Amino acid sequence: MRKKTISDYAGKRRNLSVIIVPVLLIVGVLLITSVSNLSYDHNGLHNISLSGVSGSKSSMSNLKPTRGSNVTVNTRAQTAVNPNEIYNNEPAPMGIADFGIGPNGVPYSYNTTSFMGTISLTNLSTYNQSLGKSSSQMGFQLNVNLFFKDGGNVYAYWVQDVADFNTSDNSFYMVDNIWNMSSTSANMHNSTISGSGTIGNSSSTKFYYYVYEHMFSLTYPAKLTLQINTTTSSSGLPEIEFMFNDGNGMITYDKPIFLFAKNITSGPFFLVDGKQYEPDRYSFYDAELIMGGPGGGTKTTDVYSNVSLQLQYWNGMNYQYISNAYNFGSDTAEGICNVVGTELPQEASLPLSVHIQNGTGKLGQVYNAANLSFLHVYVPFQDGSLVLNGNTYNFSYGKLNLTLPYVSSEMSYELYNSSGRVYSSNISIGKGQNANLEISKITIFENFSLHHTPSNFIWYILINGKNYSTSAKSIVLYLPYGDYNYTVGSNYASIPIANGVGTVDASSTFTNTTIFFAMSSYKVTFNSSGLSQGITWGVSVHNISSKTAVFNATIEFYLPNGSYMFSIQNVSGYSISSNATGSFLINGTNLLINISFTPISQPLGRVPDGRLIGYITPAIIVAAISVTWLYYRKKK
């Protein structure tokens, strides 16, 4: 790739063309014979033979000329840059780009430490006969701009992570470039940077490049991810990480370090700024994932294609899709024609993408923030994921910011932490609107402080329409911010609950909401004696509960401090010698109340009172009849 210049589109000085063209042709022929020199003409395409690499490889060099004299440049802060200043039609670097220009042309800026471009391929064929052996080759470029200040000086570098792709056999290899944009005459030097690559020379402009000595192959449908990170090395120097993933895991293939920058006062970061150009006076502070020729300013043609391109930046918690997308880039000179770049249909199950297919297209903005939806998630745990309508979004530091296609219907979501799913529901977000999903961690503490807690003790809380139960000391649940009514209970109805019905105020993300729902309770044990085996007895604690037991088993109540009335149920054939009714006082200790039952026994030979009447009454009647009969007989 070479750097695109305004002079490419400036009026040609025809009176010099007779001299310039032959000279350039001669220079080009001389340069082709010496690959090691790496000094290429504006449209040079060269094959590089490297140990361990097979196939035709083109140099990824991009020239960095100055802005043409026919363009008026405001070197001060711009009201807004013009994305169409260099390209108005194809061939152009087509794909997805963020120029820092939002709805109605309003500029914005942001910085990040990482950009990630995702290329989803169903099929792709490109062709340019003039490229010879490389006629079916093209390039996918992730182009971003590095910014930092060292000792008060501003430094800007154009950074490229490139997959040189052969559409005839779906093979590719990786190349990176770094260009110095810190001034109109800035260069890269061996004293500037150290990595796996070297310094090349393109029309007196020195740049850094590295060709990764491995070939890779894709099988359709395929996904290829390009990623560029910036960080500081162990020595505190600015560092760039060039990465890619062909589906077999992320590979970091080059990590160049800026050797001179030992007094960093700002950055390093990648900058997108729609209000100003770079210090070289013509380059954009943009980010772009584009398709173009295979290098050296070459162009190619889209024969047929079904490709989607996605561009995301690291927002500090997660990778987020750009909010305003153009279907072309501008900083690179490679281009492609016969391309239609449009936004994918806005469906909740699809990520934000620019869809590439062959056809007659035009350059422009394909989507902006006014037609999207934005979701901001805040949770009380560090790492997790959100599954939204089937798409999974991972995040760190307890936050997640998402740029989403607008959909009129509700979207289903599930929230996960390291232990599993913690919450699920539905959400709807208006067009151009922001929605917050703030989750509170609510901890419900069992605060009975029971002495000799029953081994089978289980308590529950009914909240937000769901019942949570446990035998542990606490229940942890996750709910969106809000007020929630709750009801608390247990499998021991005799244990009173001080605040068994109430409201939880879930208004904090990282601060647990604690509910203390019972006062301290103590065990009151009723112990029976004197009952025969199999006999059932019972106790009622007034206004609390009644319980029964069999034989000499104990009956237990768990009650807070206070005075209580009780009564013992009558048992047939037994009298209660003590404590048939009474009261007790709980004052911070457990109580034991003994209940003695005594069988009701009769004296020896004595007929029980109830049966005595039955025996005596008939005898009296018989005696009366006998006396009467004898009386009348004597009178006769």
TORMAR-314026 format. One record per residue (C-alpha): z, y, x. Coordinates in steps of 0.25 Angstrom, whole numbers. Layout:
REM residues N
pt z->Z y->Y x->X $
...
REM end
This chain:
REM residues 636
pt z->0 y->0 x->0 $
pt z->-2 y->14 x->5 $
pt z->4 y->27 x->0 $
pt z->-5 y->34 x->-10 $
pt z->-9 y->49 x->-7 $
pt z->-14 y->60 x->-16 $
pt z->-25 y->62 x->-5 $
pt z->-31 y->49 x->-11 $
pt z->-34 y->56 x->-23 $
pt z->-37 y->70 x->-17 $
pt z->-51 y->75 x->-15 $
pt z->-58 y->69 x->-3 $
pt z->-63 y->78 x->8 $
pt z->-77 y->74 x->7 $
pt z->-81 y->82 x->19 $
pt z->-72 y->73 x->28 $
pt z->-76 y->60 x->21 $
pt z->-88 y->57 x->31 $
pt z->-78 y->57 x->43 $
pt z->-65 y->51 x->36 $
pt z->-71 y->39 x->30 $
pt z->-78 y->33 x->42 $
pt z->-66 y->36 x->51 $
pt z->-57 y->29 x->41 $
pt z->-66 y->17 x->40 $
pt z->-66 y->16 x->56 $
pt z->-51 y->17 x->56 $
pt z->-49 y->7 x->45 $
pt z->-58 y->-3 x->53 $
pt z->-50 y->-1 x->65 $
pt z->-36 y->-3 x->58 $
pt z->-41 y->-16 x->51 $
pt z->-42 y->-22 x->65 $
pt z->-27 y->-19 x->68 $
pt z->-17 y->-23 x->58 $
pt z->-6 y->-21 x->67 $
pt z->-8 y->-6 x->67 $
pt z->-6 y->-5 x->52 $
pt z->-13 y->8 x->51 $
pt z->-21 y->7 x->39 $
pt z->-31 y->16 x->32 $
pt z->-28 y->21 x->18 $
pt z->-35 y->9 x->11 $
pt z->-33 y->-1 x->21 $
pt z->-31 y->-16 x->17 $
pt z->-28 y->-26 x->29 $
pt z->-24 y->-40 x->30 $
pt z->-11 y->-43 x->38 $
pt z->-9 y->-57 x->44 $
pt z->5 y->-60 x->46 $
pt z->12 y->-73 x->51 $
pt z->17 y->-81 x->40 $
pt z->8 y->-73 x->29 $
pt z->-5 y->-78 x->24 $
pt z->-15 y->-71 x->15 $
pt z->-21 y->-57 x->16 $
pt z->-11 y->-45 x->17 $
pt z->-13 y->-31 x->16 $
pt z->-5 y->-20 x->22 $
pt z->4 y->-13 x->13 $
pt z->2 y->1 x->20 $
pt z->2 y->14 x->11 $
pt z->-2 y->27 x->17 $
pt z->7 y->39 x->15 $
pt z->-3 y->51 x->15 $
pt z->2 y->65 x->10 $
pt z->-1 y->71 x->-3 $
pt z->-15 y->76 x->-5 $
pt z->-17 y->91 x->-4 $
pt z->-23 y->92 x->-18 $
pt z->-9 y->89 x->-24 $
pt z->1 y->100 x->-26 $
pt z->15 y->95 x->-21 $
pt z->28 y->101 x->-25 $
pt z->37 y->96 x->-13 $
pt z->50 y->101 x->-21 $
pt z->56 y->92 x->-32 $
pt z->45 y->89 x->-43 $
pt z->47 y->91 x->-58 $
pt z->41 y->78 x->-59 $
pt z->31 y->70 x->-50 $
pt z->18 y->66 x->-56 $
pt z->16 y->51 x->-55 $
pt z->1 y->53 x->-57 $
pt z->-1 y->62 x->-46 $
pt z->-8 y->51 x->-37 $
pt z->-13 y->41 x->-47 $
pt z->-19 y->44 x->-61 $
pt z->-27 y->31 x->-63 $
pt z->-30 y->17 x->-57 $
pt z->-31 y->12 x->-46 $
pt z->-16 y->15 x->-44 $
pt z->-3 y->8 x->-41 $
pt z->-1 y->2 x->-55 $
pt z->13 y->-4 x->-59 $
pt z->26 y->3 x->-63 $
pt z->32 y->15 x->-57 $
pt z->44 y->25 x->-58 $
pt z->40 y->39 x->-54 $
pt z->53 y->45 x->-59 $
pt z->46 y->51 x->-71 $
pt z->51 y->48 x->-85 $
pt z->48 y->52 x->-100 $
pt z->40 y->65 x->-101 $
pt z->38 y->66 x->-86 $
pt z->53 y->69 x->-83 $
pt z->56 y->65 x->-69 $
pt z->68 y->57 x->-65 $
pt z->74 y->51 x->-52 $
pt z->82 y->39 x->-48 $
pt z->85 y->31 x->-36 $
pt z->88 y->16 x->-33 $
pt z->90 y->6 x->-22 $
pt z->81 y->-4 x->-28 $
pt z->68 y->-6 x->-35 $
pt z->62 y->-19 x->-41 $
pt z->48 y->-21 x->-46 $
pt z->45 y->-34 x->-54 $
pt z->31 y->-39 x->-55 $
pt z->28 y->-49 x->-66 $
pt z->15 y->-56 x->-65 $
pt z->7 y->-64 x->-75 $
pt z->-6 y->-63 x->-68 $
pt z->-13 y->-53 x->-59 $
pt z->-26 y->-51 x->-52 $
pt z->-31 y->-40 x->-44 $
pt z->-44 y->-38 x->-36 $
pt z->-51 y->-28 x->-26 $
pt z->-63 y->-33 x->-19 $
pt z->-62 y->-23 x->-9 $
pt z->-49 y->-29 x->-4 $
pt z->-56 y->-41 x->2 $
pt z->-47 y->-53 x->4 $
pt z->-36 y->-45 x->-3 $
pt z->-44 y->-42 x->-15 $
pt z->-34 y->-49 x->-24 $
pt z->-22 y->-43 x->-18 $
pt z->-13 y->-32 x->-24 $
pt z->1 y->-26 x->-22 $
pt z->13 y->-25 x->-30 $
pt z->21 y->-13 x->-24 $
pt z->35 y->-9 x->-27 $
pt z->36 y->5 x->-21 $
pt z->48 y->14 x->-21 $
pt z->54 y->26 x->-13 $
pt z->66 y->26 x->-4 $
pt z->74 y->38 x->-2 $
pt z->86 y->41 x->7 $
pt z->92 y->53 x->15 $
pt z->96 y->52 x->29 $
pt z->103 y->63 x->36 $
pt z->98 y->73 x->25 $
pt z->83 y->69 x->26 $
pt z->76 y->63 x->15 $
pt z->68 y->50 x->17 $
pt z->58 y->43 x->7 $
pt z->51 y->30 x->9 $
pt z->41 y->23 x->1 $
pt z->44 y->9 x->0 $
pt z->35 y->-3 x->-5 $
pt z->38 y->-17 x->-8 $
pt z->24 y->-24 x->-10 $
pt z->19 y->-37 x->-14 $
pt z->5 y->-39 x->-10 $
pt z->-1 y->-49 x->-21 $
pt z->-13 y->-57 x->-20 $
pt z->-17 y->-59 x->-35 $
pt z->-27 y->-71 x->-31 $
pt z->-16 y->-80 x->-27 $
pt z->-3 y->-73 x->-32 $
pt z->2 y->-72 x->-17 $
pt z->9 y->-60 x->-12 $
pt z->17 y->-55 x->0 $
pt z->27 y->-43 x->2 $
pt z->25 y->-30 x->10 $
pt z->34 y->-18 x->11 $
pt z->31 y->-3 x->15 $
pt z->39 y->9 x->18 $
pt z->33 y->23 x->19 $
pt z->40 y->36 x->23 $
pt z->39 y->47 x->13 $
pt z->49 y->56 x->19 $
pt z->39 y->66 x->22 $
pt z->24 y->68 x->22 $
pt z->23 y->63 x->36 $
pt z->34 y->52 x->37 $
pt z->32 y->39 x->43 $
pt z->39 y->26 x->45 $
pt z->44 y->22 x->60 $
pt z->50 y->10 x->67 $
pt z->62 y->20 x->68 $
pt z->62 y->22 x->53 $
pt z->63 y->8 x->48 $
pt z->66 y->-7 x->52 $
pt z->63 y->-19 x->44 $
pt z->54 y->-31 x->44 $
pt z->41 y->-23 x->44 $
pt z->35 y->-13 x->53 $
pt z->29 y->1 x->54 $
pt z->14 y->2 x->50 $
pt z->5 y->14 x->51 $
pt z->-4 y->19 x->40 $
pt z->-13 y->31 x->43 $
pt z->-2 y->37 x->52 $
pt z->9 y->34 x->42 $
pt z->19 y->24 x->46 $
pt z->25 y->15 x->36 $
pt z->34 y->2 x->36 $
pt z->29 y->-11 x->31 $
pt z->32 y->-26 x->31 $
pt z->24 y->-38 x->26 $
pt z->33 y->-50 x->22 $
pt z->27 y->-62 x->28 $
pt z->27 y->-71 x->16 $
pt z->17 y->-74 x->5 $
pt z->22 y->-77 x->-9 $
pt z->15 y->-82 x->-22 $
pt z->17 y->-79 x->-37 $
pt z->14 y->-88 x->-48 $
pt z->11 y->-82 x->-62 $
pt z->19 y->-77 x->-70 $
pt z->26 y->-71 x->-58 $
pt z->36 y->-61 x->-55 $
pt z->37 y->-53 x->-42 $
pt z->49 y->-43 x->-39 $
pt z->48 y->-32 x->-28 $
pt z->61 y->-25 x->-25 $
pt z->65 y->-14 x->-15 $
pt z->79 y->-11 x->-12 $
pt z->85 y->0 x->-3 $
pt z->99 y->-1 x->3 $
pt z->106 y->3 x->16 $
pt z->107 y->-7 x->28 $
pt z->120 y->-12 x->34 $
pt z->118 y->0 x->44 $
pt z->117 y->10 x->32 $
pt z->102 y->12 x->34 $
pt z->92 y->13 x->22 $
pt z->86 y->-1 x->19 $
pt z->75 y->-6 x->10 $
pt z->74 y->-20 x->5 $
pt z->60 y->-26 x->1 $
pt z->61 y->-37 x->-9 $
pt z->53 y->-46 x->-18 $
pt z->55 y->-58 x->-27 $
pt z->43 y->-67 x->-31 $
pt z->53 y->-76 x->-40 $
pt z->59 y->-83 x->-29 $
pt z->70 y->-73 x->-26 $
pt z->71 y->-59 x->-20 $
pt z->66 y->-58 x->-5 $
pt z->69 y->-46 x->3 $
pt z->58 y->-46 x->14 $
pt z->61 y->-33 x->21 $
pt z->73 y->-23 x->23 $
pt z->69 y->-11 x->32 $
pt z->79 y->-1 x->36 $
pt z->78 y->13 x->39 $
pt z->83 y->15 x->53 $
pt z->84 y->30 x->54 $
pt z->92 y->33 x->41 $
pt z->106 y->32 x->47 $
pt z->112 y->44 x->39 $
pt z->109 y->41 x->24 $
pt z->114 y->52 x->15 $
pt z->106 y->47 x->2 $
pt z->100 y->34 x->-2 $
pt z->93 y->25 x->1 $
pt z->87 y->23 x->-13 $
pt z->73 y->22 x->-20 $
pt z->70 y->35 x->-27 $
pt z->62 y->38 x->-40 $
pt z->60 y->52 x->-42 $
pt z->51 y->59 x->-52 $
pt z->54 y->73 x->-47 $
pt z->49 y->73 x->-33 $
pt z->40 y->67 x->-23 $
pt z->44 y->60 x->-10 $
pt z->45 y->69 x->3 $
pt z->30 y->64 x->7 $
pt z->26 y->74 x->-5 $
pt z->18 y->64 x->-13 $
pt z->25 y->51 x->-15 $
pt z->33 y->48 x->-27 $
pt z->48 y->44 x->-28 $
pt z->44 y->32 x->-37 $
pt z->45 y->17 x->-39 $
pt z->33 y->8 x->-42 $
pt z->29 y->-6 x->-43 $
pt z->14 y->-6 x->-43 $
pt z->2 y->-14 x->-41 $
pt z->-9 y->-10 x->-31 $
pt z->-19 y->-14 x->-20 $
pt z->-13 y->-23 x->-9 $
pt z->-11 y->-12 x->1 $
pt z->-17 y->-1 x->9 $
pt z->-20 y->8 x->-3 $
pt z->-29 y->-3 x->-9 $
pt z->-32 y->-4 x->-24 $
pt z->-35 y->-16 x->-33 $
pt z->-39 y->-20 x->-47 $
pt z->-31 y->-27 x->-58 $
pt z->-40 y->-39 x->-62 $
pt z->-30 y->-44 x->-72 $
pt z->-15 y->-43 x->-73 $
pt z->-2 y->-46 x->-81 $
pt z->9 y->-40 x->-73 $
pt z->22 y->-32 x->-76 $
pt z->29 y->-23 x->-67 $
pt z->44 y->-19 x->-68 $
pt z->51 y->-9 x->-59 $
pt z->66 y->-8 x->-58 $
pt z->76 y->-1 x->-50 $
pt z->91 y->-4 x->-46 $
pt z->100 y->6 x->-54 $
pt z->112 y->1 x->-47 $
pt z->116 y->-10 x->-57 $
pt z->103 y->-17 x->-61 $
pt z->87 y->-16 x->-59 $
pt z->82 y->-6 x->-70 $
pt z->68 y->-4 x->-75 $
pt z->62 y->9 x->-72 $
pt z->62 y->18 x->-84 $
pt z->49 y->26 x->-82 $
pt z->37 y->18 x->-78 $
pt z->23 y->22 x->-73 $
pt z->12 y->11 x->-72 $
pt z->8 y->16 x->-58 $
pt z->14 y->20 x->-45 $
pt z->9 y->31 x->-35 $
pt z->15 y->30 x->-21 $
pt z->6 y->18 x->-17 $
pt z->-9 y->19 x->-14 $
pt z->-12 y->5 x->-19 $
pt z->-18 y->4 x->-33 $
pt z->-24 y->-5 x->-44 $
pt z->-33 y->-3 x->-55 $
pt z->-36 y->-9 x->-69 $
pt z->-21 y->-10 x->-72 $
pt z->-14 y->-7 x->-85 $
pt z->1 y->-4 x->-83 $
pt z->8 y->-3 x->-96 $
pt z->23 y->-6 x->-101 $
pt z->26 y->-19 x->-106 $
pt z->29 y->-20 x->-121 $
pt z->43 y->-15 x->-124 $
pt z->50 y->-28 x->-127 $
pt z->65 y->-30 x->-125 $
pt z->62 y->-43 x->-117 $
pt z->53 y->-36 x->-107 $
pt z->57 y->-28 x->-95 $
pt z->51 y->-14 x->-93 $
pt z->37 y->-17 x->-86 $
pt z->24 y->-11 x->-83 $
pt z->13 y->-22 x->-87 $
pt z->1 y->-23 x->-78 $
pt z->-12 y->-28 x->-84 $
pt z->-27 y->-26 x->-80 $
pt z->-35 y->-15 x->-87 $
pt z->-38 y->0 x->-88 $
pt z->-24 y->7 x->-86 $
pt z->-19 y->21 x->-84 $
pt z->-8 y->26 x->-76 $
pt z->5 y->31 x->-83 $
pt z->19 y->30 x->-87 $
pt z->21 y->17 x->-95 $
pt z->35 y->18 x->-99 $
pt z->47 y->28 x->-98 $
pt z->61 y->30 x->-102 $
pt z->58 y->36 x->-116 $
pt z->53 y->22 x->-121 $
pt z->64 y->13 x->-115 $
pt z->78 y->9 x->-117 $
pt z->90 y->9 x->-108 $
pt z->102 y->1 x->-108 $
pt z->114 y->3 x->-99 $
pt z->124 y->-8 x->-98 $
pt z->138 y->-7 x->-93 $
pt z->147 y->-19 x->-91 $
pt z->161 y->-22 x->-85 $
pt z->156 y->-32 x->-75 $
pt z->148 y->-30 x->-62 $
pt z->136 y->-40 x->-63 $
pt z->129 y->-45 x->-75 $
pt z->116 y->-46 x->-83 $
pt z->111 y->-41 x->-96 $
pt z->101 y->-50 x->-104 $
pt z->93 y->-40 x->-113 $
pt z->83 y->-47 x->-122 $
pt z->81 y->-58 x->-112 $
pt z->80 y->-49 x->-100 $
pt z->91 y->-50 x->-89 $
pt z->96 y->-38 x->-82 $
pt z->106 y->-40 x->-71 $
pt z->116 y->-29 x->-67 $
pt z->127 y->-25 x->-57 $
pt z->139 y->-16 x->-57 $
pt z->141 y->-17 x->-72 $
pt z->129 y->-9 x->-76 $
pt z->115 y->-11 x->-81 $
pt z->104 y->-1 x->-84 $
pt z->92 y->-6 x->-91 $
pt z->78 y->1 x->-94 $
pt z->72 y->-7 x->-106 $
pt z->60 y->-6 x->-115 $
pt z->63 y->-1 x->-128 $
pt z->64 y->-11 x->-140 $
pt z->67 y->-7 x->-154 $
pt z->75 y->-20 x->-157 $
pt z->89 y->-24 x->-152 $
pt z->90 y->-31 x->-138 $
pt z->99 y->-43 x->-136 $
pt z->107 y->-43 x->-123 $
pt z->117 y->-52 x->-116 $
pt z->127 y->-47 x->-105 $
pt z->131 y->-56 x->-94 $
pt z->141 y->-56 x->-83 $
pt z->144 y->-66 x->-72 $
pt z->151 y->-75 x->-82 $
pt z->141 y->-75 x->-93 $
pt z->137 y->-67 x->-105 $
pt z->147 y->-57 x->-109 $
pt z->140 y->-50 x->-121 $
pt z->128 y->-50 x->-129 $
pt z->122 y->-41 x->-141 $
pt z->110 y->-33 x->-144 $
pt z->106 y->-19 x->-141 $
pt z->96 y->-9 x->-145 $
pt z->91 y->4 x->-137 $
pt z->83 y->15 x->-142 $
pt z->70 y->20 x->-135 $
pt z->73 y->29 x->-123 $
pt z->88 y->26 x->-126 $
pt z->100 y->22 x->-117 $
pt z->110 y->11 x->-122 $
pt z->123 y->8 x->-116 $
pt z->129 y->-6 x->-116 $
pt z->143 y->-5 x->-111 $
pt z->151 y->-17 x->-111 $
pt z->166 y->-18 x->-110 $
pt z->174 y->-29 x->-104 $
pt z->186 y->-32 x->-114 $
pt z->197 y->-40 x->-110 $
pt z->207 y->-45 x->-121 $
pt z->220 y->-49 x->-115 $
pt z->229 y->-59 x->-121 $
pt z->242 y->-52 x->-120 $
pt z->252 y->-61 x->-128 $
pt z->260 y->-64 x->-115 $
pt z->264 y->-77 x->-122 $
pt z->275 y->-85 x->-116 $
pt z->271 y->-99 x->-116 $
pt z->258 y->-96 x->-122 $
pt z->253 y->-108 x->-130 $
pt z->243 y->-117 x->-122 $
pt z->233 y->-116 x->-134 $
pt z->234 y->-101 x->-136 $
pt z->220 y->-95 x->-139 $
pt z->218 y->-80 x->-143 $
pt z->205 y->-73 x->-147 $
pt z->199 y->-59 x->-150 $
pt z->189 y->-56 x->-161 $
pt z->181 y->-44 x->-156 $
pt z->167 y->-39 x->-159 $
pt z->164 y->-51 x->-168 $
pt z->167 y->-61 x->-158 $
pt z->179 y->-70 x->-155 $
pt z->184 y->-72 x->-141 $
pt z->196 y->-82 x->-139 $
pt z->203 y->-87 x->-126 $
pt z->216 y->-94 x->-121 $
pt z->216 y->-85 x->-109 $
pt z->223 y->-71 x->-107 $
pt z->211 y->-63 x->-110 $
pt z->197 y->-62 x->-116 $
pt z->186 y->-54 x->-110 $
pt z->174 y->-49 x->-118 $
pt z->163 y->-39 x->-116 $
pt z->159 y->-29 x->-127 $
pt z->151 y->-16 x->-128 $
pt z->159 y->-4 x->-128 $
pt z->165 y->-1 x->-141 $
pt z->177 y->-4 x->-150 $
pt z->180 y->-18 x->-155 $
pt z->189 y->-23 x->-165 $
pt z->196 y->-36 x->-162 $
pt z->206 y->-46 x->-167 $
pt z->215 y->-55 x->-159 $
pt z->221 y->-68 x->-162 $
pt z->225 y->-82 x->-157 $
pt z->227 y->-96 x->-161 $
pt z->242 y->-93 x->-162 $
pt z->243 y->-85 x->-175 $
pt z->258 y->-84 x->-172 $
pt z->256 y->-74 x->-160 $
pt z->255 y->-60 x->-166 $
pt z->245 y->-51 x->-160 $
pt z->249 y->-36 x->-158 $
pt z->235 y->-31 x->-158 $
pt z->227 y->-42 x->-164 $
pt z->217 y->-33 x->-170 $
pt z->212 y->-20 x->-163 $
pt z->201 y->-13 x->-156 $
pt z->195 y->-15 x->-142 $
pt z->190 y->-2 x->-136 $
pt z->179 y->-7 x->-127 $
pt z->175 y->6 x->-120 $
pt z->175 y->3 x->-105 $
pt z->165 y->-5 x->-97 $
pt z->174 y->-9 x->-85 $
pt z->188 y->-8 x->-91 $
pt z->193 y->-20 x->-98 $
pt z->198 y->-17 x->-112 $
pt z->211 y->-25 x->-114 $
pt z->217 y->-29 x->-127 $
pt z->231 y->-32 x->-128 $
pt z->232 y->-39 x->-141 $
pt z->246 y->-46 x->-142 $
pt z->261 y->-43 x->-139 $
pt z->269 y->-52 x->-130 $
pt z->274 y->-65 x->-138 $
pt z->284 y->-75 x->-136 $
pt z->286 y->-90 x->-140 $
pt z->295 y->-93 x->-152 $
pt z->298 y->-108 x->-152 $
pt z->303 y->-115 x->-164 $
pt z->309 y->-129 x->-160 $
pt z->312 y->-139 x->-171 $
pt z->322 y->-151 x->-170 $
pt z->326 y->-162 x->-180 $
pt z->313 y->-165 x->-187 $
pt z->308 y->-179 x->-188 $
pt z->295 y->-183 x->-182 $
pt z->283 y->-178 x->-190 $
pt z->291 y->-167 x->-198 $
pt z->284 y->-153 x->-198 $
pt z->291 y->-140 x->-197 $
pt z->287 y->-126 x->-197 $
pt z->291 y->-111 x->-193 $
pt z->287 y->-98 x->-200 $
pt z->289 y->-85 x->-192 $
pt z->288 y->-75 x->-203 $
pt z->276 y->-66 x->-203 $
pt z->270 y->-74 x->-191 $
pt z->267 y->-88 x->-193 $
pt z->271 y->-102 x->-197 $
pt z->270 y->-114 x->-188 $
pt z->273 y->-129 x->-190 $
pt z->276 y->-140 x->-181 $
pt z->279 y->-155 x->-182 $
pt z->292 y->-162 x->-178 $
pt z->300 y->-155 x->-167 $
pt z->288 y->-147 x->-161 $
pt z->290 y->-133 x->-158 $
pt z->284 y->-121 x->-166 $
pt z->280 y->-109 x->-157 $
pt z->277 y->-94 x->-161 $
pt z->273 y->-83 x->-151 $
pt z->278 y->-70 x->-156 $
pt z->281 y->-56 x->-150 $
pt z->294 y->-50 x->-149 $
pt z->301 y->-47 x->-163 $
pt z->309 y->-53 x->-174 $
pt z->304 y->-65 x->-182 $
pt z->308 y->-73 x->-195 $
pt z->306 y->-88 x->-196 $
pt z->308 y->-99 x->-205 $
pt z->307 y->-114 x->-203 $
pt z->300 y->-122 x->-213 $
pt z->308 y->-132 x->-222 $
pt z->306 y->-147 x->-218 $
pt z->309 y->-157 x->-228 $
pt z->321 y->-166 x->-225 $
pt z->326 y->-157 x->-215 $
pt z->335 y->-145 x->-214 $
pt z->335 y->-134 x->-204 $
pt z->348 y->-133 x->-197 $
pt z->345 y->-120 x->-190 $
pt z->335 y->-108 x->-190 $
pt z->328 y->-112 x->-203 $
pt z->325 y->-97 x->-204 $
pt z->328 y->-86 x->-195 $
pt z->323 y->-75 x->-186 $
pt z->321 y->-73 x->-171 $
pt z->318 y->-62 x->-161 $
pt z->308 y->-62 x->-150 $
pt z->312 y->-53 x->-139 $
pt z->303 y->-56 x->-127 $
pt z->307 y->-71 x->-125 $
pt z->303 y->-84 x->-131 $
pt z->312 y->-90 x->-142 $
pt z->316 y->-104 x->-146 $
pt z->321 y->-107 x->-160 $
pt z->326 y->-121 x->-163 $
pt z->325 y->-127 x->-177 $
pt z->333 y->-139 x->-181 $
pt z->329 y->-148 x->-193 $
pt z->340 y->-157 x->-199 $
pt z->336 y->-169 x->-208 $
pt z->343 y->-169 x->-221 $
pt z->351 y->-182 x->-222 $
pt z->360 y->-188 x->-233 $
pt z->374 y->-194 x->-233 $
pt z->375 y->-210 x->-232 $
pt z->374 y->-216 x->-246 $
pt z->372 y->-203 x->-253 $
pt z->360 y->-202 x->-261 $
pt z->352 y->-189 x->-259 $
pt z->355 y->-179 x->-270 $
pt z->341 y->-179 x->-275 $
pt z->342 y->-194 x->-278 $
pt z->356 y->-194 x->-283 $
pt z->353 y->-188 x->-296 $
pt z->342 y->-198 x->-298 $
pt z->352 y->-209 x->-296 $
pt z->364 y->-203 x->-304 $
pt z->357 y->-198 x->-317 $
pt z->352 y->-212 x->-321 $
pt z->366 y->-218 x->-319 $
pt z->372 y->-208 x->-328 $
pt z->362 y->-211 x->-339 $
pt z->364 y->-226 x->-338 $
pt z->379 y->-224 x->-338 $
pt z->379 y->-215 x->-350 $
pt z->371 y->-225 x->-358 $
pt z->380 y->-236 x->-354 $
pt z->392 y->-229 x->-359 $
pt z->386 y->-225 x->-372 $
pt z->382 y->-239 x->-375 $
pt z->396 y->-245 x->-372 $
pt z->402 y->-234 x->-381 $
pt z->394 y->-238 x->-393 $
pt z->396 y->-253 x->-391 $
pt z->411 y->-251 x->-391 $
pt z->411 y->-244 x->-404 $
pt z->403 y->-255 x->-411 $
REM end
